[in-house]
Amino acid sequence: MKTGLCSVTFRDRSIEEVVQLAKQAQLDAIEWEGKVHVPHEDLEAAKKAASLTEEAGLVVSSYGSYYIAGSTEPFQGVLRTAQELNTNMIRIWAGDTASKDVDEAKFDMIVRDVKLNAHLAQNLGITLSFEYHSNTLTDTPESAVRLLEAINEPNVKLYWQPSESLTFGQRIASLPLLKIWLTNVHVFHWKDYRTRYTLEDGSAEWIQYFEQFSPSSLPEQFALLEFVKNDSPEQMKKDAEVLKQLVHHL
């Protein structure tokens, strides 16, 4: 597993600044986000991000698109942007409604949309991977399994991150259910988005999370830092050192 930084962590900073921060932290990769840094269909921004990432000796781990499965947005633009970024992984969202509130008709519509987009992506050698997030169809381990089994496409996978709604014990218990689909991991330690702690404070938990992950069928998996305490570049660099130690521990 390699290490990286989600550019959304510093969405108020330029592409150049994000690249330099990741390089200074001696990480391996950057996941470029799809709202500020590299919006869908902004091919010039994608080319710039890809070029600067490569020049810094890093790779683009993934495109953190904000494509919402089941939306009316044409997916071809997201695919074109990922191609310009020179990445084979696109992160997408499993709808925008909590799984308990989604009826069968909407569930089936989301499944059809993702299957269609997965076929388009497969032709380009691209994997689609769901954000594991609240208020989507991947907001519980069980709902994520149901969705992935219904889609049943070889290039549709799942990210993982510590769910705010679950206890540590529940998170650990959920990993065996999900591990066959897991790709990249968003790494952070917090109570909620506004109450964040250092990764060092959570290292004992993260050792146990990482020990649950199975080797992936993908050529590379990335552990990606996201949303550090106080949005601090210096804290990100400290967290990066902890992350590299955790991955080395594996």
C-alpha positions as CSV (number, residue, x, y, z in Angstrom):
1,M,0.0,0.0,0.0
2,K,1.3,3.4,-0.9
3,T,0.6,6.8,0.7
4,G,-1.0,10.0,-0.6
5,L,-2.9,13.2,0.0
6,C,-6.5,14.1,-0.9
7,S,-6.3,17.5,-2.5
8,V,-9.7,18.4,-0.9
9,T,-7.8,18.5,2.4
10,F,-6.4,21.9,1.1
11,R,-9.2,22.9,-1.3
12,D,-8.5,26.6,-0.6
13,R,-4.9,26.2,-2.0
14,S,-3.8,26.1,-5.6
15,I,-2.8,23.0,-7.5
16,E,0.8,24.1,-7.3
17,E,0.6,24.4,-3.5
18,V,-1.0,21.1,-3.0
19,V,1.7,19.4,-5.1
20,Q,4.4,21.0,-3.1
21,L,2.8,20.0,0.2
22,A,2.5,16.4,-0.9
23,K,6.1,16.4,-2.1
24,Q,7.4,18.0,1.1
25,A,5.6,15.3,3.1
26,Q,7.3,12.7,1.0
27,L,4.1,11.0,0.0
28,D,3.6,8.9,-3.1
29,A,0.4,10.3,-4.6
30,I,-2.4,12.8,-4.8
31,E,-6.1,12.2,-5.2
32,W,-7.4,15.2,-7.1
33,E,-10.9,16.4,-6.1
34,G,-13.6,17.3,-8.6
35,K,-15.1,20.6,-7.4
36,V,-12.3,23.2,-7.0
37,H,-9.0,21.8,-8.2
38,V,-10.2,19.7,-11.2
39,P,-13.9,20.1,-11.9
40,H,-15.6,17.7,-14.3
41,E,-14.7,18.5,-17.9
42,D,-12.1,21.1,-16.9
43,L,-9.5,19.3,-19.0
44,E,-6.9,22.1,-18.8
45,A,-7.0,21.9,-15.0
46,A,-6.7,18.1,-15.2
47,K,-3.7,18.3,-17.6
48,K,-2.0,20.8,-15.2
49,A,-2.6,18.7,-12.1
50,A,-1.3,15.6,-13.9
51,S,1.8,17.3,-15.2
52,L,2.7,19.0,-12.0
53,T,2.1,15.8,-10.0
54,E,4.4,13.8,-12.3
55,E,7.1,16.5,-12.3
56,A,7.1,16.3,-8.5
57,G,7.8,12.5,-8.7
58,L,4.3,11.6,-7.6
59,V,1.4,9.8,-9.2
60,V,-2.3,10.5,-9.4
61,S,-3.9,7.8,-7.2
62,S,-7.4,8.7,-8.2
63,Y,-10.0,11.2,-9.3
64,G,-12.1,12.2,-6.4
65,S,-15.1,13.1,-8.5
66,Y,-18.3,14.3,-7.0
67,Y,-20.4,12.3,-9.5
68,I,-23.6,11.2,-7.8
69,A,-24.8,7.9,-9.1
70,G,-28.3,8.2,-10.5
71,S,-27.9,11.8,-11.4
72,T,-28.6,13.3,-14.8
73,E,-25.0,14.4,-15.3
74,P,-23.3,12.7,-18.3
75,F,-20.6,10.4,-17.0
76,Q,-18.5,10.8,-20.2
77,G,-17.2,14.1,-18.9
78,V,-16.0,12.5,-15.7
79,L,-14.2,9.8,-17.7
80,R,-12.5,12.3,-19.9
81,T,-11.3,14.2,-16.9
82,A,-9.9,11.1,-15.3
83,Q,-8.1,10.2,-18.5
84,E,-6.4,13.6,-18.6
85,L,-5.4,13.1,-15.0
86,N,-3.8,9.8,-16.1
87,T,-5.5,7.8,-13.4
88,N,-7.4,4.5,-13.5
89,M,-9.6,5.1,-10.5
90,I,-12.6,7.4,-10.1
91,R,-14.3,7.8,-6.8
92,I,-18.1,8.3,-7.0
93,W,-21.0,8.8,-4.7
94,A,-23.7,6.2,-4.1
95,G,-26.6,8.6,-4.5
96,D,-27.3,11.4,-2.1
97,T,-29.9,9.9,0.2
98,A,-29.5,7.7,3.3
99,S,-30.0,4.1,2.5
100,K,-32.9,3.7,4.8
101,D,-34.8,6.4,2.8
102,V,-34.2,4.9,-0.6
103,D,-37.1,3.0,-2.1
104,E,-36.7,0.0,-4.5
105,A,-37.3,2.1,-7.6
106,K,-34.5,4.6,-6.8
107,F,-32.2,1.8,-5.7
108,D,-32.7,0.0,-9.0
109,M,-32.2,3.2,-11.0
110,I,-28.8,3.8,-9.2
111,V,-27.8,0.2,-9.9
112,R,-28.6,0.6,-13.6
113,D,-26.7,3.9,-13.8
114,V,-23.6,2.5,-12.2
115,K,-23.6,-0.6,-14.3
116,L,-23.8,1.5,-17.5
117,N,-21.0,3.8,-16.3
118,A,-18.9,0.8,-15.2
119,H,-19.1,-0.6,-18.8
120,L,-17.9,2.7,-20.2
121,A,-15.1,2.8,-17.7
122,Q,-14.1,-0.8,-18.2
123,N,-13.4,0.0,-21.9
124,L,-10.9,2.6,-20.7
125,G,-9.3,0.4,-18.0
126,I,-10.8,2.5,-15.2
127,T,-12.3,1.3,-11.9
128,L,-15.2,3.1,-10.2
129,S,-15.0,3.1,-6.4
130,F,-17.8,4.3,-4.1
131,E,-17.2,6.8,-1.3
132,Y,-18.1,5.1,2.0
133,H,-20.2,7.9,3.4
134,S,-23.2,8.9,5.4
135,N,-26.5,9.8,3.5
136,T,-25.6,7.5,0.6
137,L,-26.3,3.9,-0.2
138,T,-22.9,3.0,1.4
139,D,-23.8,4.6,4.8
140,T,-23.8,1.2,6.6
141,P,-21.7,-1.9,5.9
142,E,-24.9,-3.9,5.1
143,S,-26.2,-1.3,2.6
144,A,-22.8,-1.2,0.9
145,V,-22.7,-4.9,0.5
146,R,-26.3,-4.9,-0.9
147,L,-25.4,-2.3,-3.5
148,L,-22.2,-3.9,-4.6
149,E,-23.8,-7.3,-4.9
150,A,-26.6,-5.8,-6.9
151,I,-24.2,-4.1,-9.3
152,N,-21.9,-7.1,-9.6
153,E,-19.4,-5.5,-11.9
154,P,-15.6,-6.4,-11.7
155,N,-14.5,-2.7,-11.9
156,V,-16.9,-1.4,-9.2
157,K,-15.3,-1.2,-5.8
158,L,-15.4,0.6,-2.5
159,Y,-13.3,3.1,-0.6
160,W,-13.2,2.8,3.2
161,Q,-12.9,5.3,6.0
162,P,-13.9,5.2,9.7
163,S,-17.7,5.8,9.8
164,E,-18.7,8.4,12.3
165,S,-21.9,6.5,13.1
166,L,-20.1,3.3,14.2
167,T,-18.0,2.6,17.3
168,F,-14.5,1.3,16.9
169,G,-15.6,-2.2,17.5
170,Q,-18.3,-2.0,14.9
171,R,-15.9,-0.6,12.4
172,I,-13.5,-3.5,12.9
173,A,-16.4,-6.0,12.7
174,S,-17.6,-4.5,9.4
175,L,-14.3,-4.9,7.6
176,P,-14.6,-8.6,6.9
177,L,-17.9,-7.9,5.2
178,L,-16.4,-5.3,2.9
179,K,-12.7,-6.3,2.4
180,I,-13.2,-8.1,-1.0
181,W,-14.3,-4.8,-2.5
182,L,-11.9,-2.4,-0.8
183,T,-9.6,-0.2,-2.8
184,N,-8.2,3.1,-1.4
185,V,-8.6,4.3,2.2
186,H,-9.3,7.8,3.4
187,V,-7.2,8.2,6.5
188,F,-8.1,10.6,9.4
189,H,-8.8,10.6,13.1
190,W,-11.7,12.6,14.3
191,K,-14.9,12.7,16.3
192,D,-16.7,14.5,13.4
193,Y,-15.7,16.8,10.6
194,R,-15.3,19.8,13.0
195,T,-13.6,17.9,15.8
196,R,-10.4,16.5,14.5
197,Y,-7.4,14.9,16.2
198,T,-3.9,14.1,15.2
199,L,-3.3,10.8,13.4
200,E,-0.8,9.9,16.1
201,D,-3.6,9.9,18.6
202,G,-5.4,7.4,16.5
203,S,-2.5,5.2,15.5
204,A,-3.4,2.3,17.7
205,E,-6.8,2.1,16.0
206,W,-5.4,2.5,12.6
207,I,-2.9,-0.4,13.1
208,Q,-5.9,-2.6,13.7
209,Y,-7.8,-1.2,10.7
210,F,-4.9,-1.9,8.4
211,E,-4.5,-5.4,9.7
212,Q,-8.0,-6.2,8.5
213,F,-7.4,-5.2,4.9
214,S,-6.9,-7.9,2.3
215,P,-4.3,-7.6,-0.5
216,S,-6.1,-6.0,-3.4
217,S,-6.5,-7.4,-6.9
218,L,-5.5,-3.9,-8.1
219,P,-1.9,-3.1,-8.9
220,E,-1.7,-0.5,-6.2
221,Q,-3.8,0.6,-3.2
222,F,-3.4,4.0,-1.6
223,A,-3.8,5.2,2.0
224,L,-4.8,8.9,1.5
225,L,-4.7,11.6,4.2
226,E,-7.9,13.6,4.3
227,F,-9.0,16.6,6.4
228,V,-6.3,17.1,9.0
229,K,-6.6,18.9,12.4
230,N,-7.1,22.7,11.9
231,D,-6.5,22.3,8.1
232,S,-2.8,22.8,9.0
233,P,-0.1,22.0,6.5
234,E,2.3,21.4,9.3
235,Q,-0.1,18.9,10.9
236,M,-0.5,17.2,7.6
237,K,3.2,16.6,7.4
238,K,3.2,15.2,11.0
239,D,0.3,12.9,10.1
240,A,2.1,11.9,6.9
241,E,5.0,10.6,9.0
242,V,2.7,8.6,11.2
243,L,0.9,7.2,8.1
244,K,4.2,6.1,6.6
245,Q,5.1,4.3,9.8
246,L,1.7,2.6,9.9
247,V,2.0,1.4,6.3
248,H,5.6,0.2,7.0
249,H,4.2,-1.7,10.0
250,L,2.1,-3.8,7.5
